[in-house]
Amino acid sequence: MAPELLLDSNIRLWVVLPIVFITFLVGVIRHYVSILLQSDKKLTLEQVSDSQVLIRSRILRENGKYIPKQSFLMRKFYFNNQEDGFFKKTKRKVVPPSPMTDPSMLTDMMKGNVTNVLPMILIGGWINWTFSGFVTTKVPFPLTLRFKPMLQQGIELLSLDASWVSSASWYFLNVFGLRSMYSLILGQDNGADQSRIMQEQMSGAAMAMPADTNKAFKAEWEALELTDHQWALESVEDDLMGRELDFDGMFSKELPSGIF
Amino acid sequence: MASVSELYDVGWEEMRDKLRKWREDNSRNSEQIVDVGEELISDHASKLGDDVWIIYEQVMIAALDCSRDDLALTCLQELRKQFPDSHRVKRLTGMRLEALERYDEANKHYDAILEDDPTNTAARKRKISILKAQGKNGEAIRELNEYLEQFVGDQEAWHELSELYINEHDYGKAAFCLEELMMTNPHNHLYCEQYAEVKYTQGGLENLELSRKYFSQALRLNNRNMRALFGLYMSASHIAASPKVSAKVKKDNIKYAAWAANQINRAYKVSHKPRPSDTGTHIATVKESANTNCCILGRGRPSTNVGFSIADADM
């Protein structure tokens, strides 16, 4: 049976709340620092142009039904033609930017590390040192004994349930838990959102941007091949004439005179 | 001369909000902007905070429209002091030079911006406007085409190109541009209507049918588009009166034209305005002439542009 421990309410006042505040403030500071250290991304003309072409092709697929069949086919032919369709013909030069050779990416990575990982380690260590030797809180779900050395740093009790954790684990809990608070206060896409950054780092290593253009072209080509033209205006007159036109309030508004 | 705030009894906050509304709506009422804006910046500049810079820009462009070079220069100088290296301010300098018809210097300014930042769309568009102002329509069209090859998504540019083509009477290409606009804005009834008008002007049975369909689409999107209603009536009557159509098509088109005429009459009733006396007789004439197989308006073929001018299709 898990013993119910009664913790001193001073712990709540002087440990739990300060850690929350510290984590939150450090996150906000990280956000502003990342803004200051941000380098502007210069896009090349080709990238801008390519992204717009992809958008145009997507719009053609989605809204092609609003233009006459002939025009749709003309555009589809322009993009997908076997010999000189745009998607078939254009091959962009692919230079996957490896972190070692591309200096700007290197500095970006370093800045990312400095602003995010380093403070986390430092503050985590400081909290562990300051608030050590006592139980801070209890996680609401049962944990196995294997978690004890990880979550109960500094508490040397062999028989204590693994659910009772130390302040360092409370700190880590906060780092991830306050993410939604950051979105609320700092708006989306903020620099304090650490787990998102870590996710990006993991998937970013597998994804190289320029190669994307060729692949994106190929994907668009396939999608466009499959699209058919269903003219939305087949029976528009009959739809329209099914009922009387709605002239409600058309002439009743007074025309505005003067500026205000 | 009484100031705006005295005439309308408004405070500076209302004036500032009005200017913001005009910015968001992109309305080109330059004289009003100059009146309101001039007073705002001369009397209340300190209270505006950081808003003042964008108001300077807005008032400057309006001042160029109204030939108020003094006001434009003042605004420009303030902006230049605050943002010395900005491309946006350089573009405004170029615009002022254009207004003074010093086109070569303006061109140099824009080329400098483009050297620094090849993706800057504003500078390219100003260069095309210079060509248009100088009357070099052909070159403007060529440059605009090149611009659009790079920046396919720029809707303002597609619209401008369609206007240029209409001025050159190249209706096929104008229709292409309007198709692009219709695809990106499928719910905008004005593009449908303009497209229908271009198709109507091109003439030929197929184009007339297309134009009738697109007029109907414009009406479906906005029941109150009177121009589209008239367009529907005209195109349907034209097809009905054409000698080459089958009897069923003729019958359908007469039905459409009659419905359109009905709606027009209803609209006049709703507006309590007296309807022009020939609408009613016009419909009777359509039915008669369709039966006797001759064209309504006295012209030989439906492909002639009968009184439906595209030139005032600017909205």
Interface residues (C-beta under 8 A of the other chain):
Chain A: L43 T44 L45 V48 S49 Q52 V53 I55 R56 I59 L60 N63 G64 Y66 I67 P68 S71 L233 V236 E237 D239 L240 M241 E244 L245 D246 F247 M250 F251 G258 I259 F260
Chain B: V4 L7 Y8 V10 E14 K18 Q32 D35 V36 P118 T119 E149 Q150 F151 V152 G153 D154 A175 F176 E179 E180 M182 M183 T184 P186 L210 R212 K213 Y214 S216 Q217 L219 R220 N223 R224 L229 Y256 W259 Q263 R266 A267 V270 S271 H272
